[in-house]
Amino acid sequence: MRAGQDELIRGGSVRRGGRRAFAAAVLVATMALTACTGGGGDKPSSWQGGGDGGEKAPKAAATISEPAADAKDVPATTAITFTTTEAQQTSVEVKDATGKAVEGTLAADGKSWEPAAALDYAQTYTATVTATGDDGKPATATSTFTVMAKPAKQVRVTSFLGDNQVVGVGMPLIVKFGRAIPEDYRDDMQRRMTVTAKPAQEGIWRWISPTEVHYRPKTFWKANSTVSYQVRAAGLPLGDGWYGRSDLTVDVKIGPSFVMTVDNRTKRMTVTKDGKVVKTILVSLGKKSTPSSSGTMVVIEKLRHTVFDTMEELGPEEGYRTEIDYAQRLTWGGEFIHAAPWSEGVQGRSNVSHGCVNVSMKDGNWLFANTRLGDPITVKGTERKLQNGNGWTDWNLSWDEYVKGSALPYEPTA
């Protein structure tokens, strides 16, 4: 947490899982609030009472604490933070200088209101909070403030996936930043990163590095579900005078459950689709000097035809330059599933590869035609364990380990 200007963006807890569009231009939230003792707060501007015989003051009261009246250089992501007393109904309205209403949402605790998108730079806005007590009389509080000028230093936000892409049940959601996000600012960023899955599925964001954050559900995505994720980075302070450049929203689809399991003991791959075994494939794994990695990986990249060239890495004695068909990358270090016609005679019996999962041309063709990016593969029983970070290794961590990488405390789904 940081003190000072950055606190203007907090404004209480924000409901998770929101969508990027809202039903109305102005959110008027009606909610039951627990009555507080005493009549604290400023007298509402709507009250004109005074001396003897004057109109009785409303029972309710409202006060806006942030942004303060006439505040300048307010962050574009500011929340309207307020308090009410004796209120039975509370509504929040924010308008720009032309009177146009701003879309937004009320926090679950009823103490703040957050705009749906970043406010316009260098523009003036007026926030009005109206509280109505059981006497039916409204009390209002207003604050007029000016948003900061457009910052010179802005951080780009990108997604690996694109709209309507169909991916496997093990696909992590991947968001990258054009600059390292300081640790003290990651919680603010993560609060503005939401995921909505249909059907609903429990999951969490994990910071893979200062510039990359992943999201995975507790278990593999449910087959044929839809997932939408939103990163509301525009105008958000991200440290050292840097601010988020823009918001990002991506909608993807999850395909059938296509899961591959390789057992070094039997030298076989078992393929299940939607929970049923559909194929058993003979394999040859890495020889003892170059063993395959044991662990859970996902398909990162698919190459119908490529060339493996290790001459520079391994030298002329150990290196090789070989044409490869039906290659599916599993690690950044160079482990693939691929067709290997030269090892078909020993597939199912012995390991002769340089760490890859060798299959026949026929089976390589079949796998290539049926897999998607994000389809998981688990290799068991080899001499080497998968190194976390060598590929999209999100599923190589237990759930308890995975949540430790979140910048926010893990809150289990009720």
Summary of the structure (lengths in Angstrom):
residues: 414
radius of gyration: 28.0
end to end distance: 26.8
largest distance: 104.1
contacts: 1345
relative contact order: 0.13
helix: 11%
strand: 38%
